[in-house]
């Protein structure tokens, strides 16, 4: 069991590094894109779409890292089966139609679920932060027009 915990730790550290550098690189790319595209009226939407695609690419790298570990260690004999298991486990869907074979791989596979939840949460926080910076979270329909706003009574 110590072997699988060591391997799981190595994979988790690699995934954390991917999530440290991935969004940082993505932010630099988005900043360079925004300098070039300042005159484009739909720039915030293109930045958001680009960031979303970048985040999906980062999660794809995470899933494939686990898939390669499963496949190379012989936990699964087919590439597609290992990729399917890794994807459903990372997203904590866990359909149950493909399960980890009995043996020492089970704990290693179980660790992928919580790691996926944490990384998905991290990415959600990144996208919400980007939305806030782009001021896409403010809604015009939440503010009243000058005509509809009641006059402030300062005499009280």
FENVENZI-V792579 format. One record per run of one state. SS is the DSSP state (H for helix, E for strand, C for the rest). FROM is the first residue (numbers start at 0). TO is the last residue. If there is no record, write none. Layout:
# FENVENZI-V792579
SS&FROM&TO + SS&FROM&TO
This chain:
# FENVENZI-V792579
C&0&0 + H&1&35 + C&36&41 + H&42&71 + C&72&77 + H&78&89 + C&90&103 + H&104&132 + C&133&138 + H&139&141 + C&142&155
